[in-house]
Every structure is written in C-alpha cells, then in structure tokens.
Amino acid sequence: MSKVETQVEALVTKLFAGTDYELVDVEYVKERDWYLRIFADKAGGIDLDDCQTISEQLSAKLDEANIIGNAYILEVSSPGIDRILKKDRDFIREAGKVVDVTLYAPLNGKKLFVGELEGRDAEFLRLKDTEPLPRYKVALVRLHIDF
C-alpha cells in the first residue's frame, strides 16, 4: 500500500467507526488523472445514496487532513459481486464460496483455478479438491460468478 492509501484507510476507518459501513479497499492510482477509489460495503449491500453520503463526508475530511497534495478524482463504490479478496478478513468471510484464482505464472500448465475457498495461511491459498497454491504465485483472487 502507498503512503496515501495507508493514511486514507486510517481516515476512512475512523469515519466508519460506529456505522454499518465496512471499508473493503482503498486504491490511489494514476491513470489519465489521479484517482482515489474507496470500496465500501455494509450488510445487505451498499447503494448509490450510501456512496454519495460517504463521498460527501469523506471529501470534507480529506480536505481537512490535506493528505493528497495534487488534484484527484474521488470515487466511492461497492466492491461488486465479483469482489477482489485481498485482506485476511476477506478470506475468512468468504470461506466456503467459489473463487477465481489467477496466477502470475502457470502452475502445472494452468494460470486460472476455480474452486471452493477453504482458506489461506502464510504460504498457501487452499481450494477444495485442488493442490495448495503458493501465495507468492497468486496474482488475484475474486468471487466467482456463474452466468
């Protein structure tokens, strides 16, 4: 995490204290412009009104804290139904669900694994009926969607 992301995460965590909101992730990236993306959720899901409320409250707090010295675009959104799993709490909460795992390089000729998440530890990501996947090879884990 960048310094900006770490500072914004602390600010958002404080802002969400005592609310139904959960901070899922913070992303500060340079595309054509700089973007600060806040991914939030709550029981039952987050809606557009929630995103607007969070955006307005957070915008004021960010101006106050002066964490980001350049112009940026603030986006607040849901992590989506195919949410990316990054943090330990994500893997604990989503255990038993089917996930898509993409590796940086092939393992036994495959870069994509789909299976029921059993958990992860310091060395391996574990899917049911699949050999343990070394964490250093895992590029991305997201919830699987059946169409």
N, C-alpha and C positions, 0 to 999 in steps of 0.2 A: 504494500500500500504506500502511496506517496504521502508526503507530509500533509498536503492539503486534504487528502482523503481521510487521514487519521484525525486531523483537527475537526473536520466537518462531521465525521462519525461521532466524536465526543459531543459536539454541539447538538446533533440530532438526537442522540441518546438522552441527553438532558431534556430536550424539548418534548420527547415522547414519554418521559417519566410520568407515571400516573394516568396515562391514556391507554386506549385499546390498541394503539398503533405499535407495530414492530418494525424496526429498521432491518431490512433484508440486505442491502448493499449500498455502497457509495462508490461512484465512478467519476473521476475527473480526467477527461481526455481532450486532446487536441484533434479535431477533425478539420473542417474548414475554419471553424471557430472553436473556442474553448467551451466545453460542456461540463456542467456539474449535474450528474444524474443521481437522484435519490430513489431507491426502490423500497417501497413500504408495503406493509400488509396489515391485516387485522383479521380476527375470527370472522368468517362469513365473507371475507373479501373486501377490497378497497374499491371505492367508486370515484367518479370524477369530482364530486363535491369534497371528498376526503383529500384528494390530490390538490385541489385548489386551496383548501384550508391550510394544509401542510405547507404548500408553496408560499402563501402569504405570510404565515408565521415565521417560516424559515428564512425567507428573504430579509425580513426585518432583523432577525438575529445575525445573519451573515453580514449585513451592512454594519451592524453594531460591532461585531467581532473583528471585522476587517481582515479576514483570513486570506482572501484572494485579492491580489493586487492588480489584476488585469480584468478586462471585460470578459464575461462568460454568460452562457445561457443556462438557466436553471430549469431542469426538468424533473418533475416528481411523477412517478408512475408505479403501477403494480408490477411485481416481478413476472407476471404472466402465468399461464397454466403450464408452460414448459420451463418453469423457473430453473435457473442455474443453481446448483448446490456448491457452496464454497466453504462455509464455516462448519465447525463441528456440530453446532446446534441444528444445521440443515440436515446433516446426515442422520442425526438421532431422530429428528421429527419425521423424516421421510423413509425411515427403515421399513421394509416390507413392501414398498412401492416399486414399480418398474422404472428403471432409469436407462438413459442412453449414455454410454461412456465412450468418449473419443480419446484416443492415444496420440502422442506426438509421433511415434514411430510404430510400425506393425509389431505385434507380438503373435508369434505362430501364424504369420501371414494375415492377421486381421488388425484393423485400426479402430473398428466400431464394435462395441459389445452392448447388448441389450439384455437386461435381466433384473431380477428382484434384488433390491439392495438389502444386504444383510448388515453392512456396517463398514467402518474403516478404522484403522489404527495408524500408528506412526509409519508403518512400512507398506501396508496393503489396503486396497479397496476390495471389498468382498461382495460378490454377487452370487446368488444361489445357482448351483449347478454349473459354475464357471471357476476355473482356477483363479487364485488370488491375483489381482492386478497390481503391480508395483506402483506406488503413488507417484514416484518421480517420472513415470511414463504417462500419467493421466493428464491430458490437456483440458478436458471439460467433462462435467457431469451435469446432466439436466434431466428433469422429469420426462418420462416417455409419454407421448400422446398417440392413442390409437384412433385412426380415422375410419 
